[in-house]
Amino acid sequence: PSIEFNHCIGKVNLDNKDYYVELPSDLVPFSTVSGLLKNSFSLDISDVPSVVNEPKLLNPSTRNQNIVSRYSVAKFDGNKMTLEKKSYKIGGNAADMRETYKNKGKEQQEKDMTTALSSEYQNMKLLEVKFEDDLNNMSDTVSYFYKYEVNNPFNTISDMSIIKLLIACLDCFVNM
């Protein structure tokens, strides 16, 4: 509800609970409020003239959580590191993955994943990427596995070898 108004979300009441549904996209799971919309200024509009709603911040208790969870295994063989990662993206993060990878063939998916990972390590090579769910479904979770190797990931300081590990927490959650 503003001069710059540009978004509309559906509200559904099921079993006396309110659920908010993104209308402009077929990629967003039911009852997901994306990180961009969470806590945004909102106004429920009723078709009953006697109902007066007050503006509020959008953060319904029934919304899917926007979570990223990754499980990683690092293996070392001489100057080579192999990383295997199992990722789960839930809610708005699942919608983002569908938007990025849904309508692309395996070769383009691998190319896009390589581009995304190359910012982590310069000398990396993607070995495998596999989406375990059909990216056309509307489940609240997209899960996928990927494996890549990095040649010479070490930096030497004095007599120590150090490595940038992007798996600092084996169970990482981001809830927006």
C-alpha positions as CSV (number, residue, x, y, z in Angstrom):
1,P,0.0,0.0,0.0
2,S,2.1,2.9,-1.3
3,I,2.5,5.2,-4.2
4,E,5.1,2.8,-5.6
5,F,2.8,-0.2,-5.2
6,N,3.9,-3.0,-7.5
7,H,3.1,-6.3,-5.8
8,C,0.1,-8.3,-4.8
9,I,0.0,-11.5,-2.7
10,G,-3.0,-13.8,-2.3
11,K,-4.3,-14.6,1.2
12,V,-6.0,-18.0,1.8
13,N,-7.6,-19.0,5.1
14,L,-7.5,-22.8,5.7
15,D,-8.5,-24.4,9.0
16,N,-8.7,-20.9,10.5
17,K,-5.0,-20.1,9.6
18,D,-4.0,-17.4,7.1
19,Y,-1.5,-18.4,4.4
20,Y,0.0,-15.9,2.0
21,V,0.6,-17.1,-1.6
22,E,2.9,-15.4,-4.2
23,L,0.8,-15.0,-7.4
24,P,3.3,-13.6,-10.0
25,S,5.5,-16.7,-10.0
26,D,4.8,-20.4,-10.6
27,L,8.2,-21.2,-8.9
28,V,7.4,-20.2,-5.4
29,P,6.1,-23.0,-3.0
30,F,2.8,-22.6,-1.2
31,S,2.9,-20.3,1.8
32,T,6.4,-18.9,1.0
33,V,7.2,-15.3,1.8
34,S,10.5,-14.5,0.1
35,G,13.4,-12.8,2.0
36,L,12.6,-9.7,0.0
37,L,9.0,-9.6,1.1
38,K,9.4,-10.7,4.7
39,N,8.7,-7.8,7.1
40,S,7.5,-5.6,4.2
41,F,4.8,-3.1,4.7
42,S,1.5,-4.8,3.9
43,L,-2.3,-4.4,4.1
44,D,-4.8,-7.2,4.0
45,I,-7.8,-6.2,1.8
46,S,-11.2,-7.6,2.6
47,D,-14.3,-7.8,0.4
48,V,-16.4,-7.2,3.5
49,P,-17.0,-3.4,3.8
50,S,-17.3,-3.6,7.6
51,V,-13.8,-5.2,8.0
52,V,-11.1,-2.6,8.6
53,N,-7.5,-3.9,8.5
54,E,-4.5,-2.1,9.8
55,P,-1.2,-2.0,7.9
56,K,1.3,-4.5,9.3
57,L,4.7,-6.0,8.5
58,L,4.4,-9.2,6.6
59,N,5.8,-12.1,8.6
60,P,3.0,-14.8,9.0
61,S,3.6,-17.7,11.4
62,T,2.4,-20.0,8.7
63,R,5.1,-19.1,6.1
64,N,7.7,-21.5,4.9
65,Q,11.1,-20.7,6.3
66,N,13.7,-19.6,3.8
67,I,16.6,-21.9,4.7
68,V,19.8,-23.1,3.1
69,S,21.4,-26.2,4.5
70,R,24.6,-27.7,3.2
71,Y,26.5,-30.8,4.2
72,S,30.1,-30.9,3.0
73,V,32.9,-33.4,2.8
74,A,36.5,-32.4,1.9
75,K,39.1,-35.0,0.8
76,F,42.8,-34.3,0.2
77,D,45.2,-36.1,-2.1
78,G,48.5,-34.3,-2.3
79,N,47.9,-30.9,-3.8
80,K,44.3,-31.7,-4.8
81,M,41.2,-31.1,-2.7
82,T,37.9,-32.7,-3.6
83,L,34.7,-31.2,-2.2
84,E,31.3,-33.0,-2.1
85,K,28.3,-31.0,-1.1
86,K,24.7,-31.9,-0.5
87,S,22.5,-28.8,-0.4
88,Y,18.9,-28.2,0.5
89,K,17.2,-25.0,-0.3
90,I,13.8,-24.3,1.2
91,G,11.1,-21.7,0.6
92,G,12.2,-18.7,-1.4
93,N,15.6,-20.2,-1.8
94,A,14.0,-23.2,-3.6
95,A,12.2,-20.8,-5.9
96,D,15.5,-19.1,-6.7
97,M,17.1,-22.5,-7.6
98,R,14.2,-23.4,-9.8
99,E,14.4,-20.0,-11.6
100,T,18.2,-20.4,-12.2
101,Y,18.2,-24.1,-13.3
102,K,14.7,-25.3,-14.2
103,N,14.6,-24.6,-18.0
104,K,18.2,-25.5,-18.7
105,G,19.8,-28.7,-20.0
106,K,22.4,-30.6,-18.0
107,E,25.3,-29.0,-19.9
108,Q,24.0,-25.4,-19.2
109,Q,23.3,-26.3,-15.6
110,E,26.9,-27.5,-15.2
111,K,28.2,-24.4,-16.9
112,D,26.2,-22.1,-14.5
113,M,27.2,-24.1,-11.5
114,T,30.9,-23.9,-12.5
115,T,30.5,-20.1,-12.9
116,A,28.9,-19.9,-9.4
117,L,31.7,-22.0,-7.8
118,S,34.6,-20.3,-9.6
119,S,34.2,-17.4,-7.3
120,E,35.1,-19.7,-4.4
121,Y,38.3,-21.2,-6.0
122,Q,40.2,-20.2,-9.1
123,N,41.6,-23.6,-9.9
124,M,38.4,-25.6,-9.6
125,K,36.8,-28.2,-11.9
126,L,33.2,-29.3,-11.5
127,L,33.0,-33.1,-11.5
128,E,29.3,-33.7,-11.0
129,V,26.0,-31.9,-10.3
130,K,22.7,-33.7,-9.8
131,F,19.4,-32.2,-8.9
132,E,17.6,-34.8,-6.8
133,D,14.2,-33.3,-7.2
134,D,12.2,-32.5,-10.3
135,L,12.7,-28.8,-10.7
136,N,9.2,-28.6,-12.1
137,N,7.5,-29.6,-8.9
138,M,6.3,-27.1,-6.3
139,S,7.7,-28.8,-3.2
140,D,9.1,-26.4,-0.6
141,T,12.6,-27.9,-1.0
142,V,15.1,-28.3,-3.8
143,S,17.9,-30.7,-3.0
144,Y,21.0,-31.2,-5.1
145,F,24.5,-32.8,-4.9
146,Y,27.6,-31.4,-6.5
147,K,31.3,-32.4,-6.5
148,Y,34.3,-30.5,-7.6
149,E,38.1,-30.6,-7.3
150,V,40.5,-27.8,-6.6
151,N,44.1,-28.0,-7.7
152,N,46.6,-26.5,-5.3
153,P,44.2,-24.9,-2.9
154,F,46.9,-24.2,-0.4
155,N,48.7,-20.9,0.5
156,T,52.1,-21.0,2.2
157,I,53.0,-18.7,5.1
158,S,56.4,-19.4,6.5
159,D,56.4,-23.2,7.1
160,M,52.6,-23.5,7.3
161,S,50.1,-24.4,4.6
162,I,46.7,-22.8,4.9
163,I,43.6,-23.4,3.0
164,K,40.4,-21.5,2.5
165,L,37.6,-23.8,3.5
166,L,34.1,-22.7,2.7
167,I,32.7,-25.5,4.8
168,A,33.5,-23.9,8.1
169,C,30.2,-25.1,9.5
170,L,29.1,-28.5,8.3
171,D,25.5,-27.6,8.9
172,C,24.8,-24.1,7.8
173,F,21.4,-22.5,8.1
174,V,20.4,-19.1,6.7
175,N,16.9,-18.1,7.7
176,M,15.5,-15.0,6.2
